[in-house]
């Protein structure tokens, strides 16, 4: 940790990136990052977060320095997620599991998570395995994304026994073909496509880049990347999560907590109505914050209180 670093108090207390980046340490483990680090007007070392190559170099350095990853990369134009925010989702899920486990976070390979839309980056399984030794099944509708995750796992042998991958061959479904009769998941995790069209996704990215650069541009470079399938789907986030809710009804005893990020807070009321309609036993919204950005995920279960107490996280 950099002794002069500032604590990011909005991040989860167990988030190992809770303090400002120690660029000296990061560069020592991933020298390529040095090309992108500069001292800003506040005399603080930083990178240009509007530069996709800089963001990827930072991610790679964080994974090498803090998550024991030997090698990590993603293809051009694929989503390069901010690691501290993704870690917060994992740590909050750990707290959620602990609430039904006598306050103890269940750890070990028997605790299995299902990552819906793992993307090409494999971030959630990497963080969850490092922090809690959890196992994961990662799914995606993009064969290229699955193949890149396979490459990441192969080049980091410590992940081989903990992460398996499965292509969703029928894109209109989420859990069908994925959750098999013998499966038992402690949780699902998902970063759904937020936008309802390519045009909407482009406009949102333009706003983000303009805010980062304090400029006005109509043709932004995607700093966090993202393929069409990662950024938008017909009906957007609301339609995707609604589909997820209706499908989850078919697996009430095979997953403790179904969860997903919800970008648009205005969607919560309608999503809660749908969850109540399908008979979810418990519904929660967990608020998170990364700096000035607020985010959240919803969690639901069909298990009764008695079934929750009887659930065995470890075999």
N, C-alpha and C positions, 0 to 999 in steps of 0.2 A: 504493500500500500504506500502511496505517496504521502509523506508526512504533511505536505502542504495542500493536500487535496481537500475538496469540499464535499461534505456528506450530502447525498441526495436523499433527504429524509422522506420523500414521497414513495420511494421504492421499498419493497418488502425488506424487513430486517435481516433476512437470511440471504438476500441478493448479494453475491460477491462482487457485483459491479455497482454497489451502492455509493461508492466514492468516485470522484472525478478520475478520468483516465490517467494512469501513470505511464506516460508515453515513453519514458526511458526504459521501463520494464517491458512494455509492449514491443518496442523496436528491437530490444535485445533478443527477444524470442522470435520476432518476425521482421527482419531487417527491411523488407520491401515497404513497410509502413512509413519509413522515414521520408520517402519521396513525397508524402502527402501531408506531413505535419508542418504547421507554421505557427507563429506567435501572432495572435490577433490584436486588435486595438486595445484590449483590456490587459495585454501582456500575459495572456493565458495561452498555453499550447492547445491547438485544436486541429481539426481537418475541415475541408470543405464538404459539408454533408450533402451538397447538391451534386457532387462528383461521384458517380456510381463506382468508379475504380477505387476511390478513397474509402468509400463506405465498405466495400468488399475487403479491402486491405485491413481495415479496422476490425471487422468481424473475424477475419482469419487470425489476427493477432490475439484477439480476446479468447478465441477457442483454444489456441496453442498455449497461451499464458495461464488461463484459469480453468480450462475444462479438459486438460490432458489429451488434446487432439493433436495428432502428428501432422496430418495433412487434410485440408478442406478447401473445396472450391465449388463454384456453381457455374453453369453455362451462362453465356451472355444473355441478358434480358430476362433472367429468371429472378424471382423475388428474393431480395437480400434483406431479411428482417432485422430490426434492431434487437440485439441480444438481451440487453437489460429488461426490456418490456416483455419479451418472451419468457425470460426467467421468472418474472413476477407471476405470470399465469401458472407456471409449474409450482411455485412455492405456495400460492394460494390454494391450489388443488390439494397439496400436501396437508395444509391446515384443514381443509374440508374433510379429508379422509380421517384426520386425527379426531375430529369432533365425534365420530362414530366409532372410535377405537380407544376409548378411555383417555383421550387427550394425547395419545402417542401416535406419532407419524409412522405408518407402516412402511417399512423399508425392505428391500430385497427383491430378487428376480421374480418371486411369485406374485408380486404386485404388477399387474399388466395393464398398460394404458393403450387405448386405440386412438391413433392420430389420424383424423379424417382430413385429407388434403395435406400430406406431409411435404409436398413441394419438392424441389430439387435440393433443398438446404439441410433437411434432416435435423433441424434445430431443436424441436421439442424433445425427441428421444435422446439427443446428445445431452441436453441439460438435465432431463429427468433421470437418466442413467447415472450421470456424474454426481448429482446431488443426493439421490436416494437409492441408487442401484436398481431402479425399476427396469422392467422389460417393456417393450413396445411392439405393437403391430402398426406399421405405417401404410396408409392407402392413398392412392391418387388415380385420377383418370388419365394422367399424362405419362405415357410410357417413357419418354425421355427423362422426366423427373425421377421416376422409379429407378431408371438405370444410373442416374447420377448419384442417388442415395446409395445404391449398391456399391458404387465406386468409393464413396466416402467410408462406408462400413468396411470394405475390403482393405482400404489403406489405413484403417484404424482398428487393428485386430481386437482390441478390448471391447469393441462394440458387437462383434460377430455373434456372440451367444445371446445378445440381449435385444437385438432389433431384427424383426422380420418384415418383409415388404409384400404388398399385394396390390396388383393392378385392379381397379374397379372397371370391369369390362363393359358395364352398362351405366353410362354417365348419368342417366336420369335417376339412379338410385344412390343411396348413401350407405346404408347398412346391409341391404340385401346383397347376397353373395360374399359378404365379408364376415359377418357374425355367424358362425356355424353352431350347430346344436351343442357341441362340446365346449364351446368357448365360454370364458368367464372373465369379464373385464372389471377392474376397479373403477375405471373412469374412461370417458372419451374426451378428446380435446380437439378443438377445431378453430381455425382462423378462416372463416367463410369468405367467399367472394362478396365484397361489399356492394358493388355497383350493379345497376340493371342493364347497362349498355357500355360499349367501348367508348362512346362519346362522353358519357358521364364520368367514366374512369379517367379519361384524358383531362377533363376539366378539373377534377379533383386534384390530379397530379400537378396540373399547372398552378393551381392555387398554392399547393404545398411548396413547390419550387420557388414561386414568387415570394412567399413568406421567408424561405430560407435565404434567398439571395437579395431580398429587398429590391426586386426588379419586376418588370412586366414583360413576360415572354409568352408567346402563343405556341411555341414548339419546344416543350421542355425535354431534357434528358431525364429518364426515369432513374432517380438516385437509388431507389430501392428495387428497381426493375419490376418485373411482373409480366407473365404471359397473360393472354386474354382469359384463360381458364382460371387463373389465380385471382384476377381482379374483378371480373364481372360474370354474371349469369343472368338468364332471363328472370325478371322479377327481383333481382338483387338479393341483398342479405335477408330481407324479410321472407321471401319465397323459399330461399335455401333452408333457413332455420325452421320454417313451418314444415317443410318436407321432412327435415330431420326429426322433428317432434312426432309427426304421424308415423314415421317408420320405427321410432324408438318403442312405440307401444307394443310392437311384435316381439320385443326382447326384454320383458319386464324383470325377469329374474337372472338375466345374464350380464347385466351391467349395474353396478351400484349407482354411480353418478354419470348421467349424460351432461356434458357441458359444451358451451360454444361461446366465443367472443361475440359481443353485440356492439357494433360500432355506433349505431344510431339509437340514442336513448329513447327517442320517440317510438321505437318499435316495441319497447318492453311491454306496454299495456296490452297490445294485441297478442303478443307472444304468451303472456300470462293467461289470457283468455283461452287460447288454444291449449295450453298445458292443463288448465283446469277442466276443459272440455274432454280431454283424453284420459283424465283421471290420475294425473301425477300426484303422488302422495305428499311430496315435499318439493317446494320450489324456492330457490335462493338466487339473489343477485349479489355478486361480489364486486365491489368497486375497487378500481386500481387507478394509479396515477404515475405517469413518468414525466417529471418536470411540470410543464404547463398543460400537458395533454392528459385528459381524463379518459379512462377506458373501463370496461366491465366485462364480466362474463356471467351467463346464467347457468344454473345447475338444477337438474331435476332428477328425481328418482321415483320409481313405482313401488319401491319396497316400503312396507309398513314399518312402524317404529320397532316392532318385534323382529321383523326380518332384518332390519338394519343392525340391530344388536347381535343377531345371530350370524351375520355375514363374517366369513373367515377370509381375511386379507392374505393370510399365509397358509400354505398347505401343510 
